[in-house]
Amino acid sequence: MTRLPLTAAVLAVGLLASGCSEGIDSSADRTVCVGDATALSKTPDGFPADFPFPPGTVVYHGEDRGADGLVITGVTATPFQDVLAALNGPVQDAGFTVTSGETEEHDAEANWEKGDQRGRWAIRESADCPGETVVQVLASSG
């Protein structure tokens, strides 16, 4: 799997663990709160339709990065710890097996695989929307 470089702004807000130089771009989530998010009518073709986003997630941005995969961004009013529990529970129960990851106080990320798909999920407490959690999922085939 090819990972996408993070911008300095993403590192500053902790989308991925400190010291990590790779991950999912979060340019789409800087100021979107649940109340302002408009749900996508559909995710890009090739994104796993059965990925169980945490409760209350409004998926509002999808980006096809070609050979690098698809990046989906959402936000939820579900607290960070509950989102983390969902990603380590129902998401894995649905077959999206975590292969490595890291959790810190305000952010967490993990690589996952299911069948021929590979990816990475990353969550963080929203810097702009108190009590909300940003959820991003990168998915690619092969």
C-alpha positions as CSV (number, residue, x, y, z in Angstrom):
1,M,0.0,0.0,0.0
2,T,1.2,3.5,-0.8
3,R,0.5,6.0,1.9
4,L,-0.1,9.7,1.3
5,P,2.2,12.3,2.9
6,L,0.7,14.5,5.6
7,T,0.9,18.2,5.6
8,A,2.4,20.1,8.5
9,A,-1.1,21.3,9.5
10,V,-2.3,17.7,9.9
11,L,0.8,16.8,12.0
12,A,0.0,19.8,14.2
13,V,-3.5,18.7,15.0
14,G,-2.4,15.1,15.5
15,L,-4.4,13.2,12.8
16,L,-1.6,10.6,13.1
17,A,0.8,9.8,15.8
18,S,3.6,12.2,16.6
19,G,6.7,11.4,14.7
20,C,4.8,9.7,11.9
21,S,5.4,11.1,8.4
22,E,2.8,9.2,6.5
23,G,-0.9,9.0,6.6
24,I,-4.2,10.4,5.2
25,D,-4.5,13.9,4.0
26,S,-7.1,15.9,6.0
27,S,-7.4,19.1,4.0
28,A,-11.2,18.5,3.7
29,D,-12.0,18.4,7.4
30,R,-10.5,21.6,8.8
31,T,-13.7,23.4,9.6
32,V,-16.5,21.0,9.0
33,C,-18.7,20.2,12.0
34,V,-21.5,17.7,12.1
35,G,-24.1,20.5,11.9
36,D,-22.5,21.9,8.7
37,A,-21.6,18.6,7.0
38,T,-23.5,17.6,3.9
39,A,-23.5,13.8,3.5
40,L,-22.2,12.4,0.2
41,S,-24.8,10.8,-1.9
42,K,-22.4,7.9,-2.5
43,T,-18.8,7.1,-1.8
44,P,-16.4,6.8,-4.8
45,D,-16.5,3.5,-6.6
46,G,-14.0,1.0,-5.2
47,F,-14.4,2.1,-1.6
48,P,-15.6,-0.9,0.5
49,A,-19.4,-0.4,0.7
50,D,-19.5,-2.5,3.9
51,F,-17.1,-0.4,5.9
52,P,-19.0,0.3,9.1
53,F,-18.4,3.9,10.0
54,P,-18.8,4.7,13.7
55,P,-22.2,5.8,15.0
56,G,-23.5,9.1,13.7
57,T,-20.7,9.6,11.2
58,V,-21.6,12.0,8.4
59,V,-19.4,11.1,5.4
60,Y,-19.0,14.4,3.6
61,H,-15.9,14.2,1.5
62,G,-14.5,11.5,-0.8
63,E,-11.4,11.7,-3.0
64,D,-10.1,9.3,-5.6
65,R,-6.3,9.4,-5.4
66,G,-5.9,7.0,-8.3
67,A,-3.3,4.2,-7.6
68,D,-2.9,5.6,-4.1
69,G,-6.5,4.7,-3.2
70,L,-9.6,6.5,-2.0
71,V,-9.8,8.8,1.0
72,I,-13.1,9.2,2.7
73,T,-13.6,11.9,5.4
74,G,-16.4,12.1,7.9
75,V,-17.3,13.7,11.2
76,T,-19.3,12.5,14.2
77,A,-20.6,13.9,17.4
78,T,-19.7,10.6,19.0
79,P,-16.9,11.0,21.5
80,F,-13.4,10.0,20.6
81,Q,-13.2,7.1,22.9
82,D,-16.5,5.7,21.6
83,V,-15.3,6.1,18.0
84,L,-12.1,4.3,18.9
85,A,-14.1,1.4,20.5
86,A,-16.2,1.2,17.3
87,L,-13.2,0.9,15.1
88,N,-11.7,-1.7,17.4
89,G,-15.0,-3.6,17.7
90,P,-17.7,-3.5,15.0
91,V,-15.2,-2.6,12.2
92,Q,-13.0,-5.5,13.0
93,D,-16.0,-7.8,13.5
94,A,-17.0,-6.8,9.9
95,G,-13.6,-8.3,8.7
96,F,-11.5,-5.1,8.5
97,T,-8.6,-6.6,10.5
98,V,-6.1,-4.2,12.1
99,T,-2.6,-5.1,11.2
100,S,-0.8,-2.3,13.1
101,G,-1.8,0.9,14.8
102,E,-1.2,3.5,17.5
103,T,-3.4,5.3,20.0
104,E,-2.7,8.6,21.8
105,E,-4.8,10.8,24.0
106,H,-6.5,12.7,21.2
107,D,-5.8,10.7,18.0
108,A,-5.4,7.1,16.8
109,E,-4.7,5.3,13.5
110,A,-4.4,1.8,12.3
111,N,-3.7,-0.1,9.1
112,W,-6.3,-2.6,8.1
113,E,-6.9,-5.3,5.5
114,K,-9.9,-7.2,4.3
115,G,-9.6,-9.6,1.4
116,D,-7.7,-7.8,-1.4
117,Q,-8.3,-4.4,0.1
118,R,-5.8,-2.6,2.3
119,G,-6.2,0.7,4.0
120,R,-5.7,2.9,7.0
121,W,-8.2,4.6,9.3
122,A,-7.3,7.7,11.4
123,I,-9.4,9.5,13.9
124,R,-8.8,12.6,16.0
125,E,-10.7,14.9,18.2
126,S,-11.8,17.8,16.1
127,A,-9.8,21.0,16.6
128,D,-12.6,23.1,15.4
129,C,-15.7,21.4,16.7
130,P,-15.6,20.6,20.5
131,G,-16.8,17.1,21.3
132,E,-16.7,15.9,17.7
133,T,-14.4,13.3,16.1
134,V,-13.0,13.4,12.6
135,V,-12.9,10.0,10.9
136,Q,-10.8,9.3,7.8
137,V,-10.4,6.1,5.9
138,L,-8.0,5.3,3.1
139,A,-8.8,2.2,1.0
140,S,-7.0,0.7,-1.9
141,S,-7.0,-2.7,-3.7
142,G,-4.0,-5.0,-3.9
